[in-house]
C-alpha cells in the first residue's frame, strides 16, 4: 500500500470526530461550586487523570495529551467514511481472516466499538444469528449510515448505540466480545473507555484489539497510528484487562485478545 493511498488521517493532523474516537473539541468541563463542597467531596468529584500527561505534541500527527507515555493520535471524521468501505480493504487488511480468528459463536453478543459505516458490523451479524451486534459510534452521521444499511440489508440483529468519548454505553456484564479495529490509539480517554468496556464483559468475555504493528517499520502507516503489543498490554493491564494472546495472521496488524483479570 503506497503512502499516496493512505487516508488523510494518517497523512495530516485533523480535527473532528471518528468512528468512536474523539473530537478535537473536548466535552465541557463540569462546573463545580467548591464553596459548597467539602475538600473530600471535591476530591472525589475531580476528574481522575491517572496515567495522563499534557505537554507539547512531539509528533504533529497527535495531540498534546499522552497516556502511559504514548502520544494520542489525531482522529478521522466521518468525511473519511469511503476509506472504511474501500474495495481493496480485505486484501490489504485480511478482514476475512480477522473475522475467522474471532471464533464467534452463534449466540454471542458482540460490540463493534468504533463501528463507523458498519464494515465489520454487517459482516459479523450473520455469524451470530441467535445473538446480536451492538454498533457503537459517537457520530450521528455514522449511526445514520448504519441504520440505513440495516434497513437495506433487512438485518434484524444489529443495534446502533450512541456512545460518548468516555463511555460506549454498553450493557453491564452482557457482551461476549468487544471488537476495536484501528480506533483505540485515537481514544482521547483510553483509560475511562476501557474501564467501561471491561464492565460490559461477561465473565468469559473478550476484547479483540486490532492495531497496525508498531514493531514493523515496513508497515506504511504513520507512527502514532500504530501500537506495539508491549504498549497495548501495559495500557490494558492498567484497567484490569489481562493479555490472552496475539494472533499474527493479518498482513499488517496485531490481533490482540484480552479478558478480565482474574
JOKASUL-V689027 format. One line per field, one symbol per residue. ss: DSSP state (h for helix, s for strand, l for the rest). burial: I if it has 24 or more other C-alpha atoms within 12 Angstrom, else O. A space follows every 10 residues. Layout:
ss = ???
burial = ???
This chain:
ss = llhhhllhhh hlllllllll llllllllll lllhhhllhh hhhhhlllll lsssllllll lsssssslls sssllllhhh hhhhllllhh hhhlhhhhhh hlllllllss ssslllllll hhhhhhhhll lssssssllh hhhhhhhhhh hhhllllsss ssllllllll llllssssss sllhhhlllh hhhhhhhhhh ssssssssss ssslllllll llhhhsslhh hhhhhhhlll ssssssslll llssssssss ll
burial = OOOOOOIIII IOIIIIIIII IIIIOOOOOO OOOOOOOOOO OOOOOOOOOO OOOOOOOOOO IIIOIIIIOI IIIIIIIIOI IOOIOOOOOO OIIOIOOIIO IIOIOOOIII IIIIIIIIII IIIIIIIIOO IIIIIIIIII IIIIIIIOII OOOOOOIIII IIIIIIIIII IOOIIIIIII IIIIIIIIII IIIIIIIIII IIOOIIIIII IIIIOOOOII IIIIIIIIIO IIIOIIIIII IIIIOIIOOI IIIIIIIIII OO
